[in-house]
Amino acid sequence: MTETIKNRYEFVLLFDVENGNPNGDPDAGNMPRIDAETGLGLVTDVCLKRKIRNYVDIVKDAAPGYDIYVREGGVLNTQHKKAYSALGLEPNTKEKKMPKDAKKAEELTRFMCHNFFDIRAFGAVMTTEVNCGQVRGPVQLNFARSIDPIVQQEITITRMAVTSEKDAEKKDREMGRKHIIPYALYRVEGFISAFLAKKTDFHEGDLQLLWEALINMFDHDRSAARGKMAARKLFIFKHESPLGNAPAYKLFDLITVIRKDTTRPARTFTDYEIVVDMANLPKGVELFERQ
């Protein structure tokens, strides 16, 4: 492992969706998530973390130190047992407690941090029957929110086949529904703590992999439901110190997204102008743009 990161970071990611559903709400028939008061679209932090995990899993292909803790269809207790096995310990599944030896308990949590990228990045609560403790990760994301109110559309689709022989006696096709947004540009803001990075050993290589994942994750998450999604711009604020040189909100306020023509609906990324106020960038903070 290389040295843990020494600087605080904030970042802003702009991504868009065309004719797709970026994050369905299971409590609303899987319609695109929406803020009921403003009509703005929402994408949860959990949804975005899932895409980051999947990208890292593809790129690293289970390389040492880059296993994924929260896998689709995975069993968390099975992941925890890897730590106990590596340290030659038996889990106390009845009392759900870690070893009384504080050093052994710390080693279990440290093993999980060293071996799972998403624990190093996002942290994890591992206090299940096979207890490995808990740790808060340095990388945190807000919900993504669309720049403008979204229009949820329910499209009728047709499948030119039926499910069973009994169905075939009455019909020759099936009707269904598909939920889409014609177009929306989303903005998500994130935070990276150098102090919490020390607790999970989140290092410079992890940081560069995170930037890479944010830029490329949608290109490896294609499905008929999600339509065309793309990361458009990534703005990275780097503080010269671990503590930071300016409040996060002041940095986020430097980036403004403006729709060029408000008389018609936005349908492409070029319908927006991205304004970056470099003149008011606080001292001790650098701004990098990646796309």
N, C-alpha and C positions, 0 to 999 in steps of 0.2 A: 504494500500500500504506500502511496505517496503521502506527503504531508497534507493535513486537513487545510481547508481554505482559510484565509486570514482576513478576508474582506466581507463586508456586508453588501448584499445586492438586492435590488428590486427590479422587476421587469414588467413589461406590457406586451402582450401578444395580441395581434389582430388576426382573426381568421374568419372565413366566410363560408356560406353554404348556398348552393344553387339547386333548386328543385329537390330538396331532401329534408330529412328530419334529423337534426344534429343530436338530439337527446330527448327521447320520448318519455312522457310521464305515465307510469302504469296506473296511476289513480285517475287518469283522464283518457282512458282508452288508447294510450300511447301517442296522444297528440303531442306536438312539440311543446316543451315547457314554456310557460309564459307568466310574467308578473301581472296579476289580475288588475292591479291599480293603474299601471302605466301602459300595458300592452307590449312591453319590451320582452324579447325572447330571453330565455335563460338556458345555460348549460352548466351542470353541476361540476364542482371540483372533482368529485369521484369519477365522473365520466372522463374528464381530461386525464386524470391520473391513470385510469385504465389504459388509455391510448399510449401514454408514456411507458407504462410497464410493458405493453405488448411490443413497442418499438425496441426497447432495450433487450427484450427476450430474443427478438429476431436478430439483432445486430451481434449480440454477445453469444448467443447459442449455448447457454448454460456454462460459459467460461467460469473458472474459479473466481468467486467474489461477486458474480453477477447473476446469481439465481434470483428468481422472482418469488416473493413470499405469498402475495395475494394473486394466485393464479385462477383463471376461469375454471370452475369445477374442482378446485383444489380443496384439500383438507388441512386446516391449519395445525391441528394436533400432530399430523404426520410431519409437517415442517419442523415443529418444535422438537420432535423425537430425534431429529438429526443432530441437534445440539447436545442432547443427553447422551446419545450414542458416541459422539465424538469425544466427550469428556469422561466416558465410562461410568455414567450415572444412571440410576433408575428414577423415573418421575414418580412423585407422590400424587397419584391421580385421585385418591380418596379425599384428601384434604385440600387438593389443588394449591399446594404451597411449593415454593422454591426451596432448595436445600438450606438448612440452618446456617451452614458455613457461608458467610457473606461473600467470601472470595469466589467460591464455586458458583453462587448465584450471579455474581457479576460476570463471571466467565461465560455463563449460558447466554446472557443478554449480549455480551460482546461477540460471541460466536455468531449470533443471528445478525448482528450489524455487519460483521465482516463478510458474511456469505450471501446476504440478500441486498441487492441494490435498492429496492423500494423501501426497506427498513432504514437504510442509511439516509435516504432522501426524505421520506415522508414520516418516518417513525412507525410505531405499531403498539397496540395493546395486546400483549401475548399472555394474559392472565387467564388461560383456559385450564382444562383438566391437566394438561401437560404445560406447566407454568414456566415461562421464560422471562417474566417480568414485563416491563413496558418502557418505552423510550419515545421522547418527542423529537420529531425530525426537523431539520433545518429548512426544508422546502415546503412552503405553504401557498395555496392558491385560493383566490376568491371564486365565487360563481362568475362565469362569463355572462355578460349582458349585451344584448344587441344595441347598436347605435340608434336605430329607429324602431318604432313598434312593428311587430311582425304580423303577417297575415297567415293564419293557419288554414290550410286548404285540405279538404277530404276528397280525394279523387277515387272514383269508381274504376276498378280494374277487372279484367276478365281472364280467367284461365280456361283454355280450350281443352279441358279434360275434367273428368269427375273423379271422385275418390273411390267409389265402390261400384260393383255390378248392379246393386239395387238402385243407386243413384242414376245409373245409365238408363234405366227403364223410364225415367221421368224427364231427364235433361241431358244435354251434351256439353255443358260448360258450368263453371262456377264463377260467381261474382264475389268480389272482395273490395276492401277499402285500403287506400294508401294515404298517409298523412304527410304533407310536404309544406315547406316554406318556399315560395318562388325565389326569393333572394333575401339574405340578411348578412350583415357584417357584425361580428361579435368582438368584444374586447374583454380580455381577462387580465387581471393584475396579480402578481405573485411576489413573494418575499423569500429571502434566503439569509439565515442567521449564521454568522461565523461561530458564535458561542455554542449554538446547538449542534453545529457541525462537529465540534470537538467531542460531543457525547456519542455520536454515531460513527465517527471517522469518515465523514463525507469529505472527499478530497478533490483536488483539482481535476483529476481525470473524470470523476463523477460529474463535476460541474459542466465540463465540456460535453459530456454525453447527454446531460439534461438539455443544454442548448440545442444540440443536434436533434434530440427527440422532439422538442417543441416545434422545430422547423419542419421536420419530415414525418411526424406521426400520422398525419391524415393520408399520406400516400400509401400507407400500409394498413389502412383501416377501411378499405372500400367495401360497400355493400349496396344492394339495390335500395335499401331504405334511406341511406344517408346522402344519396345524390352526389353532387360534386362539392367536396370540401377541400379547403386549402389554407395553410398558414401564410398570411400575406406579409406581415412585418413583425419583427421581434426587436423591441427596444430594451437594452440592458443598462441599468444604472449601477455603476461600481463605486463604492465608497472607498476612500483611501485608508480607512480604519475598520476594525471589527465592530466598534460601537456605532459607526455611521456619522455622516457629516451633515445630514439634513433629514427632516421628517419625510416619511414615504409619501404622504399626501401631496406635499409640495412638488415632489418629482413627478408623480402621476399627473398633476395639473399642467405640467409642461407639454403634455402630448394631447392635442385636441383633434377630434375627427369631425369634419364638417361635410354635410351633403351639399354638393355644388348646385343642384337644381331641385328646389323643394316643390316645384309645380308638378312633378311626375315621380312615380315610385322608382327607387334605386333598383337596378338589376345587375350591375357589375361593380367590381371594386373601383373602377375608374370614375364611378359616379360620386366618389368621396375624395376629399382633400385631407391629407394628414399634415398638420401644422405642428412643428417642434420648436418650442421657444428656447433656443440655445442661449439667448442673451441673459436669461434669468437662471441658468444652471448654477446651483450653489457651488461655492468653493469647496474643493476636496472631493467632488463627485465627477466621474467621467460617464459619458453616454456613448454607447455603441449600438449600431443598428445592424441587424442581420436579417436576411430574407432569402 
